[in-house]
């Protein structure tokens, strides 16, 4: 006996339930579909999930069973991404934009770019970044806070520093902030502030253009304010999953004013070296150092130096302990009574995002 439709419409409640169910499925369908990437380890095991990024030798990978995990890149043979576009950067500075497929041989990855295919060795890849429309997905950085108080002499030391990086395509914008406050009974307050914004545009393989602006003040050096604007060209000399070394050279204009002094205009050159080392394990370790040499060619014989280094040790996921050292030197400050150098040592707790 054949069944037939009664022709009666659905009641309001069932219709609402079906509509709600459809909405839930539509909302969650993209999230479910995203976890179709496959990572193949060196031992042959496959893990299905969602590739987030490769940075500093670790692949950030989101799975249903294990939530978000970090896999050391040398342990990965190949990987496959479905329906996603990645920026792929190699050790020699070459960049590709495309989806990823397994190579014809072990330890190879194919990058599909507009119908063409580029085959690269897995170990040659130093960075993977998902190309997304959202600005927030392309921002990362860190925030450090340090605080120390001694009741006996009412001594207070406070430090705040932050690094934020926004990347899209061949472009980078980096913002840096460092601030310290030192107060003590019977002594003058010491306040220091330094902030900078740097724009980087890559060309060729490891070469890049850069433009920068910075502002700083330092009561220890009797510097009320110094603003700097300039640009130059740089090159990544070393770029691996554990070490990055970059060199930059250029010229800049500065306007500075010291306490009880008139403001002055400066023409200057600069040379900068930036070194980073990172190791992985259950807890990450980062070491970074930067040296900037600034000959002032409008004031014969005057040279300024800035050196900064920090050691970061992770103690829980995305939180770390930081030890920093900074040295600032001016061979001939306009104020003859001003100190020529300022040495600072800081400890802080930080968070990376």
C-alpha positions in Angstrom: 0.0 0.0 0.0 1.5 3.3 -1.1 1.7 6.1 1.4 0.5 9.5 0.4 1.0 13.1 1.6 -1.8 14.5 3.8 -1.1 17.9 2.3 -1.3 19.5 5.8 1.3 22.2 6.6 3.8 21.8 9.4 2.8 23.3 12.7 4.6 26.4 13.8 6.7 24.7 16.5 8.2 22.0 14.3 8.9 24.7 11.6 10.8 26.8 14.1 12.8 23.8 15.3 13.8 22.9 11.7 14.8 26.5 11.0 16.9 26.7 14.2 18.6 23.4 13.3 19.3 24.6 9.8 20.8 27.8 11.2 23.1 25.9 13.6 24.3 23.6 10.8 25.0 26.6 8.5 26.9 28.4 11.2 29.0 25.4 12.2 29.5 24.0 8.7 32.5 26.2 7.9 34.2 25.4 11.2 33.7 21.7 10.6 34.8 21.9 7.0 38.0 23.7 8.0 39.4 20.7 9.9 40.2 18.8 6.7 44.0 19.6 6.6 46.3 16.6 7.0 49.7 16.6 8.5 52.0 13.6 7.8 54.7 13.0 10.4 58.1 11.5 9.7 56.9 8.2 11.2 54.0 8.0 8.7 51.2 9.0 11.1 48.5 11.3 9.7 46.8 13.9 11.8 43.6 15.6 10.6 42.9 19.1 11.7 43.4 22.8 10.7 46.7 24.4 9.9 46.9 27.8 11.7 50.5 28.9 11.1 54.2 28.0 11.1 56.4 30.3 13.1 59.7 29.9 14.8 60.0 26.3 13.9 56.6 25.2 15.3 53.4 24.4 13.4 50.3 25.6 15.2 47.6 22.9 14.5 44.0 22.8 15.7 42.4 19.4 16.1 39.1 18.1 17.5 40.6 15.4 19.7 43.6 17.3 21.1 42.5 20.9 20.8 45.4 23.2 19.6 48.8 21.5 19.5 52.3 22.7 18.4 54.3 20.3 16.3 58.0 20.8 15.8 58.6 21.4 12.0 61.5 18.9 11.6 59.1 16.2 12.7 56.7 16.8 9.7 57.2 15.1 6.4 54.5 16.8 4.4 51.0 18.4 4.7 47.8 19.0 2.7 45.5 22.0 3.1 42.0 22.2 1.4 40.5 25.4 0.2 42.9 27.7 2.0 45.6 30.0 0.7 48.9 30.4 2.6 52.0 32.6 2.3 54.9 30.2 2.2 58.4 31.6 2.9 61.5 29.6 2.3 64.9 29.8 4.0 66.4 31.7 1.0 63.7 34.3 1.2 61.5 33.1 -1.7 57.8 33.4 -1.1 54.8 31.6 -2.7 51.1 32.2 -2.2 48.9 29.1 -2.7 47.3 26.0 -1.3 49.5 23.0 -0.1 49.6 19.4 -1.4 51.8 16.4 -0.6 55.0 16.2 -2.7 55.7 13.4 -5.1 58.4 12.2 -2.7 58.8 12.2 1.1 59.8 15.4 2.8 58.4 17.5 0.0 55.4 19.9 -0.3 53.8 21.2 -3.5 52.5 24.8 -3.5 49.6 25.3 -6.0 49.7 28.8 -7.4 47.2 29.8 -10.1 47.3 26.5 -11.8 51.1 26.2 -11.5 52.9 24.0 -9.0 56.1 24.7 -7.1 57.7 21.8 -5.3 59.8 22.6 -2.3 61.7 20.7 0.4 59.8 20.6 3.7 62.9 21.6 5.7 63.3 24.7 3.5 60.1 26.2 4.7 60.6 28.6 7.6 57.1 30.3 7.8 53.5 29.6 6.9 50.9 32.3 7.3 47.2 31.9 6.4 45.9 34.6 4.1 42.7 35.9 5.8 40.6 39.0 5.4 40.4 39.7 9.1 43.0 42.2 10.3 43.1 40.6 13.8 44.1 37.2 12.4 47.3 38.8 11.0 48.5 40.5 14.2 50.8 39.0 16.8 53.0 40.3 19.5 53.9 40.4 23.2 53.3 42.4 26.4 55.7 42.6 29.3 55.2 44.0 32.8 57.7 44.4 35.6 57.2 45.8 39.1 59.4 46.1 42.2 58.8 47.9 45.4 61.1 48.4 48.5 59.3 49.8 51.6 62.4 50.8 53.5 63.3 53.7 51.1 59.9 53.8 49.3 61.6 52.7 46.1 59.4 51.9 43.1 60.5 50.4 39.8 57.9 49.8 37.0 58.5 48.7 33.4 56.2 48.2 30.5 57.1 47.0 27.0 55.2 45.7 24.0 55.9 44.5 20.5 53.1 44.3 17.9 53.5 43.1 14.3 51.0 43.2 11.5 51.8 41.4 8.3 50.1 41.2 4.9 51.7 39.9 1.7 55.2 41.3 1.3 54.6 44.0 3.9 55.2 44.3 7.6 54.4 46.9 10.2 56.2 46.6 13.6 55.4 48.8 16.6 57.6 48.8 19.7 57.1 50.4 23.1 59.4 50.6 26.1 58.6 52.6 29.3 60.2 52.6 32.7 59.5 54.6 35.9 61.9 54.7 38.9 61.0 56.6 42.0 62.8 56.7 45.4 62.7 58.9 48.5 65.5 61.6 48.4 66.2 61.1 44.7 64.9 62.6 41.5 62.4 60.5 39.5 63.8 58.8 36.4 61.4 58.4 33.5 62.2 56.7 30.2 60.0 56.3 27.1 60.9 55.0 23.7 58.4 54.0 20.9 58.9 53.3 17.2 57.1 52.2 14.2 58.8 50.4 11.3 57.5 49.6 7.9 59.2 46.8 5.9 58.6 45.9 2.2 60.4 42.9 0.9 61.8 42.8 -2.6 64.0 40.2 -4.3 64.6 37.2 -2.0 66.1 38.3 1.3 66.2 42.1 0.6 63.8 44.7 1.9 63.1 48.4 2.1 62.3 50.0 5.4 60.8 53.3 6.7 60.8 54.2 10.4 59.8 56.8 12.9 60.6 56.9 16.6 60.1 59.1 19.6 62.1 58.9 22.9 62.7 60.7 26.2 65.1 59.9 29.0 65.5 62.0 32.2 68.7 60.0 33.1 70.3 61.5 29.9 68.6 64.9 30.3 66.8 64.2 27.0 63.4 65.9 26.9 62.4 64.5 23.5 63.9 63.2 20.3 61.9 62.5 17.2 63.4 60.5 14.3 62.2 59.9 10.7 64.2 57.9 8.1 64.5 54.9 5.9 67.0 52.5 4.4 67.5 49.0 2.9 68.2 45.7 4.6 68.9 42.1 4.1 68.2 38.9 6.0 71.7 37.2 6.2 70.4 34.1 8.0 66.8 32.9 8.1 66.1 29.4 9.5 63.6 27.8 11.9 65.9 28.7 14.8 67.9 31.7 13.8 67.2 35.0 12.1 69.9 37.6 11.5 69.1 40.9 9.6 71.2 43.9 8.7 69.8 47.4 7.9 71.5 50.6 6.8 70.1 54.0 5.9 69.8 57.7 6.8 67.5 59.7 9.0 66.5 63.2 10.2 66.1 63.9 13.9 64.9 66.8 16.0 66.0 66.7 19.7 65.9 68.9 22.8 67.8 68.5 26.0 66.9 70.0 29.4 67.6 73.7 29.4 68.9 73.6 25.9 67.4 74.8 22.6 66.1 72.3 20.1 68.5 71.0 17.4 68.1 69.4 13.9 70.3 66.4 13.1 71.2 64.6 9.9 72.5 61.1 10.6 73.2 57.7 9.2 72.3 54.4 10.9 73.4 50.8 10.8 71.4 48.1 12.6 71.8 44.4 13.3 68.9 42.3 14.6 69.6 38.8 15.9 67.0 36.2 17.1 67.5 32.7 18.4 64.6 30.4 19.4 64.6 26.8 20.6 61.6 24.5 21.2 60.6 21.9 23.7 57.8 21.6 26.2 58.7 25.2 27.0 60.1 27.7 24.4 63.3 29.8 24.9 63.9 33.0 22.9 67.1 35.1 22.8 67.1 38.4 20.9 69.6 41.2 20.5 69.7 44.5 18.6 72.6 46.9 18.0 72.1 50.3 16.4 75.1 52.6 15.5 74.1 56.2 14.6 76.9 58.5 13.4 75.6 62.2 13.4 77.2 63.7 10.3 75.9 67.3 11.1 78.0 67.2 14.4 81.5 66.0 13.7 82.7 63.3 16.0 79.3 62.5 17.6 78.1 58.9 17.6 75.2 57.3 19.4 74.8 53.6 20.2 71.8 51.6 21.3 72.1 48.0 22.4 69.3 45.9 23.7 69.1 42.2 24.5 66.4 40.0 26.1 66.1 36.4 27.2 62.6 34.9 27.4 61.8 31.5 28.9 58.2 30.2 28.7 56.8 28.8 32.0 53.3 28.1 30.8 51.6 28.3 27.4 52.1 31.8 26.0 53.4 33.2 29.3 57.1 33.7 29.9 59.7 35.2 32.2 61.9 37.9 30.6 65.3 39.2 31.6 66.4 42.3 29.6 69.5 44.5 29.3 69.7 47.9 27.6 72.6 50.3 27.0 72.3 53.8 25.5 75.4 55.8 24.7 76.0 59.3 23.3 79.6 60.3 22.7 79.0 64.1 22.7 75.6 65.1 24.2 74.7 68.8 23.6 74.3 69.3 27.3 77.9 69.1 28.8 76.4 68.1 32.2 74.3 65.3 30.8 75.4 61.7 31.4 76.9 60.0 28.3 75.4 56.5 28.9 72.5 54.8 30.6 72.5 51.2 31.6 69.3 49.4 32.5 68.6 45.8 33.7 65.0 44.6 33.9 63.0 41.5 34.8 59.4 41.0 33.9 56.5 38.6 33.2 55.2 38.6 29.6 52.4 37.3 27.5 52.6 36.5 23.7 49.6 36.6 21.4 
